[in-house]
Every structure is written in structure tokens, then in C-alpha cells.
Amino acid sequence: MKKDHNQNIRRIGLKLITTVLFLVGFLIGIVLNPTLLYAKKTTFGNYTIFHNSQLDKNFIYRLEQSKALLQKSELYDANFKLEICLNDGSLYPKLLENIVGQAFGLGFYNKIVLMGKVNWKDNFTELNGYKFNLSQLLAHEAVHCLQFNKFGLWKSNPMANYPTWKWEGYPEYVARRKTDSNLQKSITRKINQENFQENGWAISFEDRTITPSVYYDAWLLMQYCLDVKKMTYKNLLKDTTSQQNTNAQMMKWFVTQKISTEE
Ligand SMILES: [Zn+2]
């Protein structure tokens, strides 16, 4: 009698594990195959776009802008094929939001997922009333895919566990390089806004878009390491200088720059 009871429990447990594994596998299958949840698929060169509505006429222009930013990155790979999943009616972005939480966008494996409300003409995407520059977001998320393409699953975050400033600073560096390349000006913007506490958690740009302060700080440090210290991104990932020490070095540099421009 007791033996039968234990066998039953074991059988039920096994069934439960099989069901959970099946569901997790099913979910991964959908996440890796967005085509299952989209009505339309359009290809431009190395980009495959998954969408439900007709593509906006400004779409290609924004894509070209982001591509021009990417081409300057040391991680750029002309043969790398990317997929872009739009937030225009498919359940796919909602599904990912349920897994990872709210975000303007996501970049993983070879996929860029837009999760906010996009305005292709005015070049921004909106989430909870905050705007993020759209072509820069496309570039930022694509850099995450390039990181994965270059370093592989185990040497990329979250597996590799690199500090946020190193993992998020680089996509911001690539995305903002063209419009905002003056590091002194960018540090001054941060100091000014922190004094007035405009948004608290975010820093605003002149085009009325924002980036979270954590990303902004990461971007400044990345630009300091790559442009002033002349490190490569690959070497920076291996370097052991702490965020705090890098920040101290950068601020020391900032003060000397300020003095020399004031003289
Ligand atoms: Zn990111």
C-alpha cells in the first residue's frame, strides 16, 4: 500500500517536471522564433524585420542611421544577420516584457525588440511618458547583439557578469558617438542636471530624449577609457580598474581640461 503511494508521488512529480520542462522549452522556442507571433516579415540586406502593420516610410532611414553608427564599432561584423521585432500589434514584445520587465527595447542573441511606442518620423520611442532617441536605441540594442556575436553566450552578460558600466556603457558609446562626442560637454551636462535634479533618475538631451543616469554614467566612463585612455573595448573588459577609480581618473582629467580651456 505504502509502496504504491510512493510510486504515485514519484509518477506525479515526474509528470510535473516534464510539463514544466515542456513549457520552458515552448517559451524559449517562441522567443527564438518571433516569426510565430508576427503576420509580416520584410528583409533589407542583413536585417529581417518582423511586423504586423505596414512599415513606416521613415523606417529605412532610421535603420540606415543606426547602421552608420554600428559600422564605427570595433565589434562590427558586416556578415552578421540581425532580426528586428516591432511593437505594432504582435504579442511578442508583450511576451518579452512579461519575462524581463518594462524597457524601451531589448537586444539579445541576434534580435532587437522594440517595446515602447515608436515615432519613426520624429525619431523617438516613448515609454511611460519618457522618450528615447530611436536610431540610437536601434544602435544600442544592436551592439548587445554584436557583443554576443563576438564573445559568445558564456562570455556575454548575464552569464559573464561584467559590471553594468562596462556592458551598457559600450552600446551607449557607439550609439551616441556621432551626435555627442564631446566628453567635457557631456560631463558638464551631468553636473548641471544633477544640481537641478531635473528627472532624478535620468539625464535629458537637447532633443528632449533621456537616458537613465546609470547608463549616462556608464557612457561617460566608456568614452573616457576608449577616447582619452585609448583602450580597446576588448582590453577594457579584461582590465581590473574599478568603476570608482576610473571615475576619479576621469574627473581629474575633466578638471585639467577645464583649466586649459579657460586659460
Ligand atoms: Zn542595453
Residues whose N, C-alpha, C, O or C-beta is under 5 A from the ligand:
A	BS01	ZN	E168
